[in-house]
Amino acid sequence: MQLFEGMGVKKYLMPVLNFLLTFLRQIGVMDPSQIGLFDLAAKRLAWTAQRQGVLAANIANVNTPAFQARDIQSFDRILSGTGAIEPARTQPNHLAGTAAGGLSSLLIDPAKARALDGNTVALDQQLTKVADTETTQALVTTIWKKYMGMFSMALGRSG
């Protein structure tokens, strides 16, 4: 590919310029998920989104009789691989377990206090967990943006 042919560029610089353009084109399609930090950040954001959904369901059912408050496993346990456990299959014709697939499995919060109707949702605890999860999400998003900004600056792009 001779991009600089009619521009008065010295012939001995042509291979160098072509190499640089090829290299920059390869960098331009860089996939951030291939970098460990971005992969970890994506997993953490997925975990926070899932946790916010579970906590929202708890808050929505604060007045439902006999509703058990739920939460998901901590992110530390998800990363260490002790997340969802599959039941043992002792025979080849046994069906696989029906545990919910996804990032993490649901846990029933141990009841610290139970209302007269059997509901275990404590609104103050749930709102504290929501605030904590929101803070985590904001932190991960900020780190993601800062690292993307550094990559853009290193590649000579602005914005």
Secondary structure, DSSP 8 states (H G I E B T S, - for coil): --TTGGGT--GGGHHHHHHHHHHHHHHHT--GGGSHHHHHHHHHHHHHHHHHHHHHHHHHTTTSTT---EEE--HHHHHHT-SS------STTS-------SS--EEE---SS--TTS----HHHHHHHHHHHHHHHHHHHHHHHHHHHHHHHHTT---
